[in-house]
């Protein structure tokens, strides 16, 4: 007696698609065909398919099923290896569930890093984009300071986000002056943000290049001018600090 592909699938609790895939990757031998061209499966195929299904149900990836063929020679070791892999998977899933719980509690979008979930609803669309881009190049320590800096609301930041591309020079200068005190405060409290690319895991050059691309793409011409004014004013502050300290350090 022989079974068709569909009958074999039903017996083993599998699917026709799965059986065909097992043939393609060499896990299940292809049976002979009857005169009408249909495959004819026997008991050995049923046993093999049941073995494959049992291993995959236990969490063994298909790529590793063939390697488990020698499990009968040392079943304890094979089981320990599989158990360790499943433990790692469970730990990962538990971490994911914990992160999802935080996102749900703060009603944060799924793309937001968990640490930013508590403040996610206060961030603008542009800040969300910046956050994701910066997370690819900033160190964990710099991202932590960036999060703390973002947690303090700033009315001037809202005006910056709403600044039109055709804003005049006076408007740009006034906004830069309004934003400067907060920038000074951030640089005092979060020194890593003075040069956030410096300790990038990918290297300062890659991080700086990424930041430059982000600024050009996400900000309009007027906003970029505001940032340039702020950089200039912050640099003047730094020069002033050096000038004040110089007499004290002179012989």
C-alpha positions as CSV (number, residue, x, y, z in Angstrom):
1,X,0.0,0.0,0.0
2,X,1.3,3.5,-0.8
3,X,0.1,7.0,0.1
4,X,-0.2,10.1,-1.9
5,X,1.5,13.3,-0.9
6,X,-1.7,14.7,0.6
7,X,-2.5,11.4,2.4
8,X,1.1,11.4,3.9
9,X,0.7,15.0,5.0
10,X,-2.6,14.2,6.8
11,X,-1.2,11.1,8.5
12,X,1.8,13.0,9.9
13,X,0.0,16.2,10.7
14,X,2.1,18.1,8.1
15,X,1.3,19.9,4.8
16,X,1.9,19.1,1.2
17,X,3.9,22.3,0.9
18,X,6.2,21.3,3.8
19,X,6.8,17.8,2.3
20,X,7.8,19.4,-1.0
21,X,10.1,21.7,0.8
22,X,11.7,18.8,2.7
23,X,12.3,17.1,-0.7
24,X,14.0,20.3,-2.0
25,X,16.4,20.6,0.9
26,X,17.2,16.9,1.1
27,X,15.6,16.0,4.4
28,X,13.0,13.7,3.0
29,X,13.8,11.2,0.2
30,X,11.7,11.5,-3.0
31,X,9.7,8.3,-3.5
32,X,9.2,6.5,-6.7
33,X,6.3,7.4,-8.9
34,X,3.5,5.1,-10.0
35,X,2.7,4.6,-13.7
36,X,0.3,7.6,-13.5
37,X,3.1,9.9,-12.4
38,X,2.0,10.3,-8.8
39,X,4.5,9.9,-6.0
40,X,4.0,6.8,-3.8
41,X,5.0,7.1,-0.2
42,X,5.7,4.2,2.1
43,X,6.1,3.6,5.8
44,X,9.7,4.7,5.8
45,X,8.6,8.1,4.5
46,X,6.0,8.4,7.2
47,X,8.5,7.6,9.9
48,X,11.0,10.1,8.5
49,X,8.4,12.8,8.1
50,X,7.3,12.2,11.7
51,X,10.9,12.5,12.9
52,X,11.3,15.8,11.1
53,X,8.0,17.1,12.5
54,X,8.9,16.0,16.0
55,X,12.3,17.8,15.9
56,X,10.9,21.0,14.5
57,X,8.1,20.9,17.1
58,X,10.8,20.8,19.7
59,X,12.4,23.9,18.2
60,X,15.1,22.4,16.1
61,X,15.7,24.6,13.0
62,X,15.4,22.8,9.7
63,X,19.0,23.6,8.9
64,X,20.0,21.6,12.0
65,X,17.7,18.6,11.6
66,X,20.2,16.7,9.5
67,X,22.8,17.2,12.1
68,X,20.6,15.6,14.7
69,X,20.7,12.3,12.8
70,X,23.5,11.2,15.1
71,X,21.5,12.1,18.3
72,X,20.9,8.4,19.0
73,X,24.6,8.0,19.6
74,X,24.7,10.6,22.3
75,X,21.1,11.7,22.9
76,X,21.9,13.5,26.2
77,X,24.3,15.9,24.6
78,X,22.0,16.6,21.7
79,X,19.2,17.3,24.1
80,X,21.4,19.6,26.2
81,X,22.5,21.6,23.2
82,X,18.9,22.0,22.0
83,X,17.8,22.9,25.6
84,X,20.5,25.6,25.8
85,X,19.3,27.0,22.4
86,X,15.7,27.0,23.5
87,X,16.6,28.7,26.8
88,X,18.3,31.5,24.8
89,X,15.2,31.8,22.7
90,X,13.0,32.0,25.7
91,X,15.2,34.6,27.3
92,X,15.0,36.7,24.1
93,X,11.2,36.4,23.9
94,X,10.9,37.4,27.5
95,X,13.0,40.5,26.9
96,X,10.8,41.3,23.9
97,X,7.7,40.9,25.9
98,X,9.1,43.1,28.6
99,X,9.9,45.8,26.0
100,X,6.4,45.5,24.5
101,X,4.9,46.0,28.0
102,X,6.8,49.2,28.4
103,X,5.7,50.4,24.9
104,X,2.1,49.6,25.7
105,X,2.3,51.3,29.1
106,X,3.6,54.6,27.6
107,X,1.5,54.2,24.3
108,X,4.8,54.5,22.4
109,X,5.2,53.4,18.7
110,X,6.9,50.0,18.3
111,X,9.9,51.5,16.5
112,X,10.9,53.6,19.5
113,X,13.8,52.3,21.6
114,X,12.4,51.1,24.9
115,X,14.4,53.7,27.0
116,X,12.7,56.5,25.0
117,X,9.2,55.2,25.5
118,X,8.3,57.4,28.5
119,X,9.0,60.6,26.5
120,X,8.0,59.3,23.0
121,X,4.7,61.1,23.0
122,X,6.3,64.5,23.7
123,X,8.7,64.2,20.7
124,X,8.0,65.7,17.3
125,X,8.0,63.6,14.1
126,X,11.5,65.0,13.2
127,X,12.8,64.1,16.7
128,X,11.5,60.5,16.2
129,X,13.4,60.3,12.9
130,X,16.6,61.8,14.5
131,X,16.3,59.3,17.4
132,X,16.2,56.3,15.0
133,X,19.1,57.6,12.9
134,X,21.3,58.5,15.9
135,X,20.6,55.1,17.5
136,X,22.6,53.5,14.7
137,X,25.8,55.5,15.3
138,X,25.7,56.8,18.9
139,X,27.2,54.9,21.8
140,X,24.8,53.7,24.6
141,X,26.2,56.3,26.9
142,X,25.6,59.1,24.4
143,X,22.1,57.8,23.7
144,X,21.4,57.9,27.5
145,X,22.5,61.6,27.7
146,X,20.5,62.3,24.5
147,X,17.4,60.8,26.2
148,X,17.8,62.9,29.3
149,X,18.3,66.0,27.3
150,X,15.2,65.4,25.3
151,X,13.2,64.8,28.4
152,X,13.3,68.5,29.3
153,X,10.7,70.4,27.3
154,X,11.8,73.5,25.4
155,X,9.3,76.0,23.8
156,X,11.9,77.2,21.5
157,X,12.3,73.7,20.1
158,X,8.6,73.8,19.0
159,X,9.2,77.0,17.2
160,X,12.3,75.5,15.6
161,X,10.3,72.5,14.3
162,X,7.6,74.9,12.9
163,X,10.2,77.3,11.3
164,X,9.4,77.8,7.6
165,X,12.1,77.4,5.0
166,X,11.7,81.0,3.9
167,X,12.1,82.6,7.3
168,X,14.0,85.9,7.3
169,X,17.4,86.4,8.8
170,X,16.1,88.3,11.8
171,X,13.7,85.5,12.7
172,X,16.5,83.0,12.4
173,X,18.8,85.1,14.6
174,X,16.2,85.6,17.3
175,X,15.3,81.9,17.4
176,X,19.0,81.0,17.7
177,X,19.3,83.4,20.6
178,X,16.3,81.9,22.3
179,X,17.6,78.3,21.8
180,X,21.1,79.2,23.0
181,X,20.5,79.0,26.8
182,X,19.2,75.5,26.5
183,X,22.1,74.5,24.3
184,X,24.5,75.9,26.9
185,X,22.7,74.0,29.6
186,X,22.8,70.7,27.7
187,X,26.5,71.1,27.0
188,X,27.2,71.6,30.7
189,X,25.0,68.7,31.9
190,X,25.7,66.3,29.1
191,X,29.2,66.8,27.8
192,X,29.0,63.8,25.4
193,X,26.5,65.8,23.3
194,X,29.1,68.4,22.6
195,X,30.6,65.9,20.2
196,X,28.3,62.9,20.1
197,X,30.2,61.3,17.2
198,X,33.4,61.1,19.3
199,X,32.7,57.7,21.0
200,X,30.6,56.2,18.2
201,X,31.1,52.4,18.0
202,X,31.3,52.8,14.2
203,X,34.0,55.5,14.5
204,X,33.7,59.3,14.6
205,X,33.9,59.8,10.8
206,X,31.0,57.5,10.1
207,X,28.9,59.0,12.9
208,X,29.7,62.6,11.8
209,X,28.8,61.8,8.2
210,X,25.6,60.1,9.2
211,X,24.6,63.1,11.3
212,X,25.4,65.5,8.4
213,X,23.1,63.5,6.1
214,X,20.3,63.5,8.6
215,X,20.5,67.3,9.1
216,X,20.4,68.0,5.4
217,X,17.5,65.6,4.7
218,X,15.3,66.4,7.8
219,X,15.8,70.1,8.2
220,X,14.9,72.9,5.8
221,X,17.2,75.8,4.8
222,X,16.1,78.1,7.6
223,X,16.4,75.5,10.3
224,X,19.9,74.6,9.1
225,X,20.8,78.3,9.4
226,X,19.6,78.3,13.0
227,X,21.8,75.3,13.7
228,X,24.8,77.0,12.1
229,X,24.1,80.2,14.2
230,X,23.9,78.0,17.4
231,X,27.2,76.3,16.5
232,X,28.8,79.6,16.1
233,X,27.5,81.0,19.3
234,X,28.5,77.9,21.2
235,X,32.0,78.1,19.7
236,X,32.2,81.7,21.0
237,X,31.3,80.5,24.5
238,X,34.1,77.9,24.3
239,X,36.6,80.5,23.1
240,X,35.5,82.7,25.9
241,X,36.1,80.0,28.5
242,X,39.6,79.4,27.2
243,X,40.4,83.1,27.3
244,X,39.2,83.4,30.9
245,X,41.2,80.4,32.0
246,X,44.4,81.3,30.1
247,X,45.7,84.0,32.6
248,X,45.3,81.5,35.5
249,X,47.4,78.9,33.8
250,X,50.1,81.3,32.6
251,X,53.5,81.2,34.4
